[in-house]
């Protein structure tokens, strides 16, 4: 018995390798207006426009309490790089950033490796480590200020252990900056742990098992398999930590107010707010803000380019 099999013709648009016809220009513009324009408008109003306005102010001597405003060109930028206060804040910010980029990255990786196991205890510990990340920076600063006070919990514990003269963690100009760096590192530690845990759980078990069969030990497996596959996690953590540390303000304002002494913990962001809102030199403060923006953008761009080279594509 013959069977009549009829094949439904395949539309040209559904054939392999065929390309969908492009929409007319008017249709594409209408789609962009509906879906892209609102986001672009918000980004322009709240990001691009403030940057442009700040750059315009940086070319003037704007002071709302000392008119008139005059155009001074690049004088504010020239003054910045001969201003000892700004250069000190740049040095302080650089030291703080280096510490905050390194410490949470290293500690977060170690903790993530230890917590990369199943069980309710490990889930609870992940929550504990991430909790500081969701707290307000002001809350964290107040808590640590009480703990690191000369008569706070840390020094009382040291005295109980036999240390007669505990260090002034926040009152000693030699230690205050490093104390703030540790506080900020502690707060950002949970973020690094979570990102590294996500990377560890994305490492294929087959690779580790194959390496184990070949005789590779835990250290060799981590160095040759796990660490290269964690490159995207390292990139995310490094860029986020770099930006967070370079623009830190609230910890400085709450804990040390830029002291002790003169500018020992004053970051660029802190100096921008002090210059613009306290000294009312808003033109000069805008120049400082623009320089800070350029430094952050350049540092983040270079970091992304360098770290992206070692990322492994599965």
Secondary structure, 3 states (H helix, E strand, C coil): CCCCCCCCCCCHHHCCCCCCCCCCHHHHHHHHHHHCHHHHHHHHHHHHHHHHHHHHHHCECCCCCCCCCCECCCHHHHHHCCCHHHHHHHHHHHHHHHHHHHHHHHHHHHHHHHHCCCCHHHHHHHHHHHHHHHCCHHHHHHHHHHHCCCCCHHHHHHHHCCCCCCCCCCCCCCCHHHHHHHHHHHHHHHHHHHHHHHHHHCCCHHHHHHHHHCCCCHHHHHHHHHHHHCHHHHHHHHHHHHHHHHCCCHHHHHHCCCCCCCCCCCCHHHHHHHHHHHCCCHHHHHHHHHHHHHHHHHHHHHHHHHHHCCCCCC
